[in-house]
Amino acid sequence: MYAIIEQGGKQFKVSQGDVINIELTEVAPDAKTIELNKVLFVSDGEQVKIGTPYLEGAKVIASFKVSAADAVVKGPKVIAMTFRRRKNSAKKIGHRQKYLQVTIDSIEA
């Protein structure tokens, strides 16, 4: 069984046991699970359910391996460089996005 969910403007294909990095959201520090309600598609191999745009009553339950505060991981560093051929006109800017790392526990449709 797998589902396609939307979280943080991105879509993820998930099944039970998958570990994914989602956008950093407000979660209580002592929370054990997070509920993802924006389910677009669910398939169990035989039956397919497609939402318009989301499925009513469908949800994906995900949990943190460690506490919610420690589940924050850093993504790859992105470097932007602007350059003009003038003296002292090169600018280097770096950015590193933070994500929440979650494990998919169950898909309810």
NORJO-V492242 format. One line per field, one symbol per residue. ss: DSSP state (H for helix, E for strand, C for the rest). A space follows every 50 residues. Layout:
BEGIN
ss=???
END
This chain:
BEGIN
ss=CEEEEEECCEEEEEECCCEEEEECCCCCCCCCEEEECCEEEEECCCCEEE CCCCCCCCEEEEECCCCCCCCEEEEEEEEEEECCCCCCCCEEEEEEEEEE EEEEEEEEC
END
